[in-house]
């Protein structure tokens, strides 16, 4: 018994699916912080079913894939390729949202914003935190919690060092976690 065309085109993960997924990931990861922090719109990525990923997949299927299938079926994306794009989206969208940035940015300035004469953080806490670990500028703290002033300018220079340090920490902690998982699956090292 021969297989139908649709059964023959189940396919595998391909380079084009990775490139398409990467394009959508870059777009949505760039839009998410702007959407969440500046526009303060409904979240497009930090929920159990990321709305941005759903719309990207629907766009890919309805606007791109269906016309491709009608034009020339072999150009249409296979289910495996669509699944690759979907998985790339749902995994990567945790990074610019609640997974990392949504808690990192406010926490970098919380020690400054919430310091009061009553809690004496300026005297007791601040001298012990290195400058490269947090943002101690009161204007930057106010901008994060209350919104950027009428100028709309963000003082990026004071954010560069702490963001680089914490990004490096996040990257390294992911590698350590991965190492622990490998050790757990294969027994103790040594």
C-alpha beads as a LAMMPS data file, in Angstrom:
LAMMPS data file: protein, C-alpha beads

190 atoms
189 bonds

1 atom types
1 bond types

-500.0 500.0 xlo xhi
-500.0 500.0 ylo yhi
-500.0 500.0 zlo zhi

Masses

1 110.0

Atoms # bond

1 1 1 0.000 0.000 0.000
2 1 1 1.495 3.372 -0.957
3 1 1 1.506 6.368 1.347
4 1 1 -0.455 9.506 0.545
5 1 1 1.336 12.800 -0.155
6 1 1 0.559 14.150 3.311
7 1 1 1.903 10.996 4.955
8 1 1 5.099 11.238 2.901
9 1 1 5.630 14.925 3.895
10 1 1 5.763 14.520 7.672
11 1 1 9.409 15.574 7.463
12 1 1 12.152 16.333 9.927
13 1 1 13.597 19.367 11.607
14 1 1 15.345 21.403 8.912
15 1 1 17.722 24.326 8.584
16 1 1 14.943 26.520 7.220
17 1 1 12.716 25.767 10.219
18 1 1 15.542 26.761 12.557
19 1 1 16.136 29.981 10.590
20 1 1 12.418 30.819 10.549
21 1 1 12.175 30.035 14.258
22 1 1 15.224 32.168 14.970
23 1 1 13.714 35.102 13.049
24 1 1 10.479 34.903 15.057
25 1 1 12.438 34.477 18.314
26 1 1 14.519 37.593 17.622
27 1 1 11.454 39.654 16.741
28 1 1 9.404 38.562 19.752
29 1 1 12.336 38.802 22.191
30 1 1 12.974 42.353 20.982
31 1 1 9.311 43.367 21.227
32 1 1 8.580 41.784 24.632
33 1 1 10.521 44.173 26.933
34 1 1 9.216 47.191 24.984
35 1 1 5.667 45.857 25.218
36 1 1 5.871 44.875 28.894
37 1 1 7.914 47.712 30.385
38 1 1 7.415 50.759 28.165
39 1 1 3.903 50.303 26.787
40 1 1 2.781 48.260 29.826
41 1 1 0.443 46.271 27.584
42 1 1 -0.871 42.786 28.155
43 1 1 1.989 40.348 28.246
44 1 1 2.805 38.592 24.993
45 1 1 5.199 36.041 26.419
46 1 1 5.086 35.372 30.153
47 1 1 2.160 33.051 30.605
48 1 1 1.552 29.328 30.278
49 1 1 0.582 29.725 26.612
50 1 1 2.613 32.654 25.220
51 1 1 0.253 34.775 23.117
52 1 1 3.122 36.066 20.965
53 1 1 4.153 32.512 20.107
54 1 1 0.567 31.522 19.293
55 1 1 0.126 34.507 16.958
56 1 1 3.509 33.880 15.324
57 1 1 2.570 30.257 14.654
58 1 1 -0.889 31.223 13.378
59 1 1 0.698 33.822 11.095
60 1 1 3.160 31.248 9.827
61 1 1 0.441 28.673 9.154
62 1 1 -2.347 30.913 7.821
63 1 1 -0.448 33.609 5.933
64 1 1 2.669 31.758 4.813
65 1 1 2.115 28.007 4.849
66 1 1 -1.388 27.699 3.378
67 1 1 -0.586 29.860 0.320
68 1 1 2.700 27.960 -0.129
69 1 1 0.822 24.665 -0.001
70 1 1 -1.616 25.884 -2.663
71 1 1 1.193 27.205 -4.883
72 1 1 3.616 24.323 -4.594
73 1 1 3.158 21.779 -1.824
74 1 1 6.832 20.918 -1.539
75 1 1 7.596 24.517 -0.423
76 1 1 5.150 24.351 2.484
77 1 1 6.475 23.702 5.969
78 1 1 6.046 20.175 7.302
79 1 1 4.473 19.458 10.700
80 1 1 7.956 18.741 12.098
81 1 1 9.196 22.125 10.864
82 1 1 6.199 23.912 12.386
83 1 1 6.801 22.045 15.643
84 1 1 10.451 23.162 15.584
85 1 1 9.416 26.807 15.231
86 1 1 6.827 26.411 18.015
87 1 1 9.294 24.818 20.438
88 1 1 11.906 27.490 19.735
89 1 1 9.314 30.188 20.480
90 1 1 7.926 28.812 23.720
91 1 1 11.370 28.060 25.149
92 1 1 13.002 31.355 24.197
93 1 1 10.143 33.643 25.229
94 1 1 10.766 32.903 28.891
95 1 1 14.022 34.869 28.714
96 1 1 12.804 38.429 28.050
97 1 1 9.759 38.049 30.262
98 1 1 9.147 36.588 33.705
99 1 1 11.915 34.097 33.212
100 1 1 14.672 36.684 33.583
101 1 1 14.251 40.346 32.626
102 1 1 10.926 40.972 34.328
103 1 1 12.477 40.339 37.743
104 1 1 16.064 41.426 37.032
105 1 1 15.540 45.069 36.065
106 1 1 13.406 46.103 39.064
107 1 1 15.676 44.191 41.450
108 1 1 18.789 46.002 40.197
109 1 1 17.374 49.303 41.483
110 1 1 15.172 48.122 44.376
111 1 1 17.861 48.801 46.975
112 1 1 17.952 52.438 45.895
113 1 1 14.249 52.984 45.287
114 1 1 13.098 51.475 48.574
115 1 1 15.870 52.950 50.743
116 1 1 14.391 55.246 53.390
117 1 1 15.711 56.965 56.508
118 1 1 13.645 54.480 58.542
119 1 1 15.206 51.315 57.123
120 1 1 18.703 52.895 56.970
121 1 1 19.697 50.966 53.831
122 1 1 21.862 53.841 52.603
123 1 1 24.076 53.506 55.675
124 1 1 23.888 49.791 56.425
125 1 1 23.372 48.031 53.098
126 1 1 24.644 50.189 50.242
127 1 1 28.318 50.409 51.296
128 1 1 28.588 46.604 51.087
129 1 1 27.207 46.169 47.544
130 1 1 29.748 46.623 44.722
131 1 1 28.800 49.183 42.045
132 1 1 29.038 46.587 39.286
133 1 1 26.302 44.466 40.932
134 1 1 23.448 46.986 40.973
135 1 1 22.278 50.400 39.811
136 1 1 22.559 52.947 42.609
137 1 1 21.364 55.972 40.612
138 1 1 18.129 57.322 42.146
139 1 1 16.838 58.660 38.803
140 1 1 17.246 55.242 37.164
141 1 1 15.426 53.628 40.098
142 1 1 12.577 56.114 39.858
143 1 1 12.366 55.587 36.075
144 1 1 11.939 51.807 36.466
145 1 1 9.240 51.996 39.129
146 1 1 7.413 55.191 38.100
147 1 1 8.141 55.412 34.368
148 1 1 10.651 57.416 32.366
149 1 1 10.205 61.157 32.669
150 1 1 9.018 63.467 29.890
151 1 1 12.461 63.380 28.252
152 1 1 11.996 59.662 27.516
153 1 1 15.753 59.139 27.834
154 1 1 17.138 56.077 29.580
155 1 1 20.621 56.462 31.128
156 1 1 22.019 53.322 29.482
157 1 1 25.583 54.019 30.579
158 1 1 24.809 53.233 34.229
159 1 1 22.962 50.032 33.279
160 1 1 25.671 48.450 31.113
161 1 1 27.937 47.028 33.801
162 1 1 25.259 45.446 36.058
163 1 1 23.369 44.019 33.077
164 1 1 26.545 42.457 31.698
165 1 1 27.438 40.956 35.091
166 1 1 23.968 39.510 35.656
167 1 1 23.725 38.236 32.071
168 1 1 27.035 36.453 32.551
169 1 1 25.765 35.022 35.843
170 1 1 22.578 33.820 34.142
171 1 1 24.527 32.241 31.308
172 1 1 26.961 30.515 33.690
173 1 1 24.216 29.299 36.030
174 1 1 22.478 27.683 33.042
175 1 1 25.677 25.813 32.203
176 1 1 26.106 24.644 35.803
177 1 1 22.502 23.451 35.901
178 1 1 23.053 21.551 32.659
179 1 1 26.213 19.959 34.114
180 1 1 24.329 18.840 37.205
181 1 1 21.624 17.247 35.066
182 1 1 24.249 15.308 33.089
183 1 1 25.924 14.143 36.304
184 1 1 22.538 13.077 37.697
185 1 1 21.782 10.972 34.611
186 1 1 25.200 9.326 34.380
187 1 1 26.230 8.949 37.981
188 1 1 28.928 10.730 39.959
189 1 1 31.966 12.237 38.281
190 1 1 35.289 10.635 38.702

Bonds

1 1 1 2
2 1 2 3
3 1 3 4
4 1 4 5
5 1 5 6
6 1 6 7
7 1 7 8
8 1 8 9
9 1 9 10
10 1 10 11
11 1 11 12
12 1 12 13
13 1 13 14
14 1 14 15
15 1 15 16
16 1 16 17
17 1 17 18
18 1 18 19
19 1 19 20
20 1 20 21
21 1 21 22
22 1 22 23
23 1 23 24
24 1 24 25
25 1 25 26
26 1 26 27
27 1 27 28
28 1 28 29
29 1 29 30
30 1 30 31
31 1 31 32
32 1 32 33
33 1 33 34
34 1 34 35
35 1 35 36
36 1 36 37
37 1 37 38
38 1 38 39
39 1 39 40
40 1 40 41
41 1 41 42
42 1 42 43
43 1 43 44
44 1 44 45
45 1 45 46
46 1 46 47
47 1 47 48
48 1 48 49
49 1 49 50
50 1 50 51
51 1 51 52
52 1 52 53
53 1 53 54
54 1 54 55
55 1 55 56
56 1 56 57
57 1 57 58
58 1 58 59
59 1 59 60
60 1 60 61
61 1 61 62
62 1 62 63
63 1 63 64
64 1 64 65
65 1 65 66
66 1 66 67
67 1 67 68
68 1 68 69
69 1 69 70
70 1 70 71
71 1 71 72
72 1 72 73
73 1 73 74
74 1 74 75
75 1 75 76
76 1 76 77
77 1 77 78
78 1 78 79
79 1 79 80
80 1 80 81
81 1 81 82
82 1 82 83
83 1 83 84
84 1 84 85
85 1 85 86
86 1 86 87
87 1 87 88
88 1 88 89
89 1 89 90
90 1 90 91
91 1 91 92
92 1 92 93
93 1 93 94
94 1 94 95
95 1 95 96
96 1 96 97
97 1 97 98
98 1 98 99
99 1 99 100
100 1 100 101
101 1 101 102
102 1 102 103
103 1 103 104
104 1 104 105
105 1 105 106
106 1 106 107
107 1 107 108
108 1 108 109
109 1 109 110
110 1 110 111
111 1 111 112
112 1 112 113
113 1 113 114
114 1 114 115
115 1 115 116
116 1 116 117
117 1 117 118
118 1 118 119
119 1 119 120
120 1 120 121
121 1 121 122
122 1 122 123
123 1 123 124
124 1 124 125
125 1 125 126
126 1 126 127
127 1 127 128
128 1 128 129
129 1 129 130
130 1 130 131
131 1 131 132
132 1 132 133
133 1 133 134
134 1 134 135
135 1 135 136
136 1 136 137
137 1 137 138
138 1 138 139
139 1 139 140
140 1 140 141
141 1 141 142
142 1 142 143
143 1 143 144
144 1 144 145
145 1 145 146
146 1 146 147
147 1 147 148
148 1 148 149
149 1 149 150
150 1 150 151
151 1 151 152
152 1 152 153
153 1 153 154
154 1 154 155
155 1 155 156
156 1 156 157
157 1 157 158
158 1 158 159
159 1 159 160
160 1 160 161
161 1 161 162
162 1 162 163
163 1 163 164
164 1 164 165
165 1 165 166
166 1 166 167
167 1 167 168
168 1 168 169
169 1 169 170
170 1 170 171
171 1 171 172
172 1 172 173
173 1 173 174
174 1 174 175
175 1 175 176
176 1 176 177
177 1 177 178
178 1 178 179
179 1 179 180
180 1 180 181
181 1 181 182
182 1 182 183
183 1 183 184
184 1 184 185
185 1 185 186
186 1 186 187
187 1 187 188
188 1 188 189
189 1 189 190
